[in-house]
Amino acid sequence: MGFGYTASVAVKNGQVVDGIGGSTGNIGYLSLGGMDAELAYLLGNFNKELIFKGGVQKLASTPEEMMKNDDALNAYLEGAIKDVLQLTASIDPREILVSGRISRVEGILMN
């Protein structure tokens, strides 16, 4: 649950066996996430900076504000959950560990 990107990593017997994130993952706080090829085509020539814009920050200017904006929070959490669930094709998780800057925002994780 990073500030720019959200990533998920599947680990089995101490080794990384799968992962998703960066510009191929779902929406992050600062980043657009994976972009549909049709959208890329329609945009034509676009600057690489576009990949690093368009995240949840467009709906909530701070991570704390995201907690008060249902659309922003739901978009962020749905993306993170989908990233984790995609990895269940590779591994049956025994546990899910969460870290990153956004994971420290009060109320984001249930205790």
N, C-alpha and C positions, 0 to 999 in steps of 0.2 A: 504494500500500500504506500508506494512512494509518492513524492510530491509531483514529479513530472510524469512518470509512468507507473503502472501497476504491473507486477510480474508474478507469475506462479511457477514453482519449480517442483517437480516430482522426484523424490529421492527413495531409492530402494537399496537396502543393505549398504548404506553409506555412500552410494554413488548416484549422481544425477542421471536419471533415465529419460526425462522429458521436461519441457518447459515452454512457456508462452509469455510474451510481454513485449516491451518496447513498442515499436511501431506496428507490430503484428497483433498485439493484444487489444483488449477493449479500451474504452475511454479511460483516461487518467485525469488527474486534477488539472494538469497543464496541457496535456496532449490529446489530440484527436483520436488516437488509437488507430486500429486497422482501417484502411480506406478502401472502399469498394472500387474496383477497376473502372466501372462505368462513371463514377464520380470523377476519378482522376482524368479520364478521357474528356469529360465535359468541361473540366477546368482548363484543359489544354496545358500550355506551358505554365507551370507554377514553380515558385521558389521552394526550396527544401524547407524553409522556415515554416511553411504551412503544416508540416508534419508535427511541429512542436507547438501548435496553437489549436484552439477550438475545443479544449477540454472543459471540464466542469467549472473551471474558473470563469467561463463566460456567463454562467448562471449565478455564481457565488464568488465574490471577490476574495474571500479568505476561506481556509478550511473550516474555521469556526462558523462562518456564515452558512457554509454548506449544510451544517447540522440543522439550520432553521429553514432551509429551502428544500421541500420535499422532492421537487423535480431534480435538483442537483444531487441530493443525497441518494435518491433511488437510481439515477443514472450511474453514479460512481459505484455503488454497492452491487448493482446488477452486473456491471462489467467485471468487477472483481470476482464475484461468485461464478459467473460464466467461465472465466479463465480457469478457476480451480476445477470446476466440473468437467471441462474439456480434458483435463489430465487424468480423469478416472478411466479413460479409455486405455491408458498405459499402466495404471497402478490402482490398487484398491487401498485408499489411504487409511492408515491406522490412526493418524492424527493430522490436524492442520495447524501449522504454526503461522502466526501473523506478525509482521514487523514492517517498519518503514515510518516515515514522518507522519503520514495521515493516520496511522494506527494509534498514534499518541494523542489525537484530538479527543477531548473529553466527550464520552458518550458514543463514539463510533463503534466500539466493541462492547458487547454485553459482558458483564462480570459474573 
